[in-house]
Amino acid sequence: MKRSSRSSSRVRLVLVVLLAVVPSLVLIYYNGREQRDTAIAQAHEDVARIARLAAAENAGDFEGVHQLLVALAQFPEVRGDDPVRGGAALEKLLRECRFYSNLGVATPDGHVFCSAVPLKEPASIADHQWFQEAMKTSDFTVGEYQADGSSGRPSLNFGYPLVGSGNQVQRILFASLDLSHLNRQISLALPPEGVELALVDRGGVVLAQTGALENRVGRAAPEAAQIKEVSVSGGRGTEQRRDSAGVEHIYAFYPIGGKRAGADAYVIASMPTAIAFAGADRGLRKNLIGLVLVTLLALVAAWYGGEAIVLRQTNDELEQRVQERTRELAHEQFLL
């Protein structure tokens, strides 16, 4: 009977401790969810800011090419009719501009008039989109990824029209920017650990990257479809989704240029959500571990402290019964 009473009291005390822990557990879970929501919102802002800064750096490179072609348009050798003299002048300039794989001039029909890199046979660039766009808009244009046939190095082509009287395009100046330079430039952005940066052309082909485990330069970026979607809203924004390996990432897109729909190129920044949640998850683990330790101590105290309470209660009951029995015996003795 006494043993059953002790067990019953212990169980009741343990249940009281567990019920007291439940509100704390709910509060810790709620705070953890709030911290994760705050962390993911902050991560979206951070990734978008990194993409914007990287885009600004690359936009400076693009503008540098533009200024070079504007200055090149003033060369009399380029405006002249002697391809040998023009090629020699471009070759001399190319030796000073190490970031470029080639410089050249093309006629309105796409025939390469002169080139800094000597051509083994006549060449035409009439089928290149950037050339056609320069002819159509009479403005500076940015091309797409290309494995340069004259230099053998992957490059990004830029075109600039020489406009004569009557606003007629007389020639197209072009420059091939070596992609190794863009890779060096994007690496200077020094993104935080776990953040990947990629510079892609309008078609979604990777031009430069940093932080990725595999080299994807010259290949279509997994985010190419998203680039087409965000181009409708100005080519910028963030989203959260899983990659081909099933890992959830935060992606930010930012355009470079923008004289026409789709911009000239895009910067993509990505971060695994696990990195964004790392701080909040550490705090949640600490709180849960602390709660578990406190609960264990409370359960131990309830179990063994409950036994002391039961024994004290039992002793009190026995003492009370002894006193009552003593009084009964004294009364009986008095009657006798």
N, C-alpha and C positions, 0 to 999 in steps of 0.2 A: 504493500500500500504506500509506504513511504517512498520506495524506489519509483513507483509510478508517478507520485506527486512531484518528485524531483525532475523526472524526464519531462513531464508536462510543463513545468515552470521554465526549464531550459528552452524548450521548443517555442514557448510564447515569447521569451526574451529574444531569441534568434529571429523570429518573425518580425518583432518590433524593429530590430536593427535593419533588417532587409527592407522593410517598408520605409524606413527613414532614408535609405540610400536611393530609392527610386527617384524622388524629386531632384536630387543632386545629379543623377545620371541623365535625366531629361534635360536639365539645365546645361550640362556639359555638351550634350549632343547639339542642342540648339545654338550654343555659342560657337561650336565647331562648324556648323553649317554657315553661320553668319561670317565667320572668318574665311571660309572657303569662297563664299560669294564675293567678299571684299578682295580676296587675293586674285580671283579670276578676272574681276573688273580691272584691277590694277595691272595685271599681266596683259590684258588687251591694250591698255594705254601704252605700256612699255614697248610692246612689240610694234605697235603703230608708230611710236616715236623713233624707234631704231630704223624702221623702213623709211620713214620720212628723211632722216638724216643721211642714210645711205643714198637715197635718191638724189638729195641735194648735191652730194659729192660727185655722183656720176653725171648729173646734169652739168656740173662745171666742166667735166671732161668733154662732154658733147659740145658745149659752147666753145671750148678751146679748139676743137676741130673746125667749128664754124668760122672762128676768127682766122684760123690758118688759111682756110680756103678763100676767105675774103681778101686776105693779104696776097695770096697766090694769084688771085685774079688781076692784080696790078702789075704782075711781071710782064714785061714786053715779050719775053721768050714764049710765055704761055699764050699770049694773044697773037703771036706771029704765025707765019705759015710754014716754018721750018721745023719738022718733027724731030730732027736730030738735035738742033739747038735747044728746043723745048725739053727733050728728054734729058739732055745733059744738065740743064738747070734744075730739073726735078730731082735728078740723081744726086746732085750736090746738096740740095735741100734735105733729101731723105737721109743722108748721112748724119745730118745734124738733128733730125727728128727721129730718135730711136724708138719712139712709141708706135711708129707706123711701119706697115709692111710694104706699102706701095703708095705712090702718088701718080696721078695721070690726068689726061685730058681726052675727052671723047667728042666726036662730032654729033650733030643732032640725030643722025641715023644709027647711033650706037657704036660706030667704029672707033676703036682706041687710036687716037691721033698720035699721042706720045705718052711714054710711061717711064717712071724712074727706074723700074726693073725692066731690063731689056726683054722684049718679046721675041720668042723664037719664030713665031708665025703671026699673021694678022689675027686680031681678037675683036670680039664684039660683046658689048654689054647691053644690047638693046632689049634683051628679055629680062633684065633685072628690074624688080619692082621699084627700087629706089630711083633708078634712072628714068623710068617711065613717069614716076611721080614728079621728079624734078623738071622734066619736060612739060608736064601738064600744069604744074602750079607755078613754075618759074621761081621756085623758092628752095631754100636749104632743106634737104631731106635726109632721113636716117634709114639705113637699110636693115637687113636681117643677117643672121649668122651665115657665114660663108667660109668654106675652105678655099683660101686664095690659091688659084692655079698658078700664078706667076711666082709667088714666094713659097707656097706650100704650107703656110701657116694659117690657122683659123683667124678670121678677122671680121670686123664690122665695117661696112662701107657707108660712106657719106657722100652726097652729091651737092654741087652748088652750080647754078647756071650763070653763064656769061651772057648777059642780055645786051643786044645791040639796038640800033635804031628801030623804031616801030615796035619795041617790046618783043622782038623776036629772039629766041634762044639761039645763040651762035655756037656755043659749045657747053659741055658739062665738065666741070672740074670734079675730080673724085679723090677721096683719101680712104685708105684701108687702115683702120686702127687695129693694132695687134691686140688680141684678146688677153694675152699674158699681162698687158698693162692694166686692163680692167680687173683682172684677178688680183693684181697687187693692190690696186686702189680699194677694192671692196674689202680686202683683208685689213686695211688700215682702219676700218670702222671699229675693229676690236669689239665685236658683240659679246655680251655676257656668255658664260659657259652654258651650253645647251641650246643656244639660239643659232639658227642657221640663216644665212643670207644668200640670196641668189638674184642675179641680174638676168632678165630674160628679154628676148625681142618680142615684137608684136605677135609672132606666131607661137610664142610659148617655148622657144628653144633657149636653153641655158647658155648665156654668154660668159658668166663668171659666177663664182660661188665661194663661200667660206663656211667652215664648220660642218660640212656634210661628210659622211663616212665614205662615200663613193664619188668618183669624178663623173659628173653628169654634163659637162660642157659639150655642146654640140648635140645633145639629146633633148627631147621634149620634156619639159618639167611636168611632174604629176599634177601641178596646179594650173596647167594650161587651160582647162575647161573653166576654172574659176576666174581666170583672167578675162576671158570673153564675157563672163557674166558681170564682173565688176566694172568693165569698160562702159557699160550702159549708164552707170552712175558716176562717171568721171574717173573710173579706174582706181578707186581707192576704197578702203574699208577693211574690216576684220571679220573673221569667222572662226568657228570652232568645229572641227570634225576629225574623223579618224583617217590615217593614211593607209596605204596598201597593206602595211604590216599589222594594222589594227590598233596602232598607237594613236591616242587622241592628241591633237596639236591645236595651237592657236596660230592662225595665219593672218598676216597683214599684207595688203597690196598697196603700192604707191606708184604713181606714174611718173615718167620722165618725159618732158615735152608736153604736147597736147594741142598742137595746131590743127589736128584732125582727130576724128574719132579713133579711139584705141591708143592714143599717145604714141611716142617713139619707142619706148621700152618700159619695163616695169621692174620694180624691186619687190621681192617677196621675202618677208621675214617670218620665221616659224619658231615656235617654242612648244615642247611637250607640256601638256597640262600638269603632269606629275611634278615638274619643276615649279610651276606656279603654286601648286598646292603644298609644296614641301614644308614651308613655314607653318601653315595652318595645321597640317597633319602632325608635325612635331609637337605643337602646343596641345593638340587633342590627345596624343599619346601620353604626354606628361600628365595631363589632368586625369585621364583614365587610370594610369598607373597609381597616381596619388590616391584616387578614390578607392581603388582595389586594396591598397595597403591599409587605408583607414578602416575600410569595411572588415578586413581580416582581423585587425586589432580589436574592433568592436565586437566581432563574433566570438573571438577568444575570450574577451572580457565577459561577454554575456554568458558564454558556456560555463566557464569556471567561476565567475562571479555569481552566476545563478545558483551554482551548487552551494556557495557560502550563504546565499540568501535563504535557500531551502532549509539548510541545516539550522540557521539561526531561527527560522520560523518554527521548525520542529522542536528545537530546544525550548523556545518560548511556550509552545503548546504543552510540552511535558512538564515544565515548571508550573504552568498554570494548573494542570491536572493534579500535580503533587500537592500544591497548596490547597486546592479544593478538597482533595482526599484527606489532607491533614485536618482541615476544619471539620470534615464529617466525623473523623475519628474522635476529635476532641469533643464534639457534640454528643456522640454516642457514649463516650466515657463519662461525660457530665450527667447524662440520663441514668447511666448505671449507678 
